Amino acid sequence: MDPLSGAASVIAVVQLAGGIVKICGKYLSEVKDATQDIQRLKEKITALAHVLQSLKELIGGSDGNKLTATQDLVDDIDNCFSALTNLKEKIDPETTQKRMRKWGLRALKWPMVRSEVDSVIMELEGYKTTFALALQVDQT
């Protein structure tokens, strides 16, 4: 992966993560149930975004093309982007509210159960660990 395309991929994932954090913030302020799940998810996505930001800076740097561990992350970055896209579609009020309005419901409701949140958090934690380890290898 050349440094520019790698940095662009990471930027897209960081922006997507930021959008999900905003959605979680909206749910936190407006939903009474599941606030603990929403807060945990928001914290994990924020942590992932911080690692990705570091990854972007490293890949985009002058020695970005010499970094072997981060160059091997192309598939992981794509998979992370896909996982975050699926998550955003699942929790985005724009899509969930349309379905609820169809049935006559107007209140904002958190669309995930705890087991789903736990599963998503485990998946995101795996990506964060992979990215953080690659950063450590290349920085040493």
Protein Blocks (a to p, Z undefined) as FASTA:
>chain_A
ZZklmmmmmmmmmmmmmmmmmmmmmmmmmpmghklmmmmmmmmmmmmmmmmmmmmmmmmm
mklmmmmklmmmmmmmmmmmmmmmmmmmmmmmklmmmmmmmnopabdcdfbdfklmmmmm
mmmmmmmmmmmmmmmmmmZZ
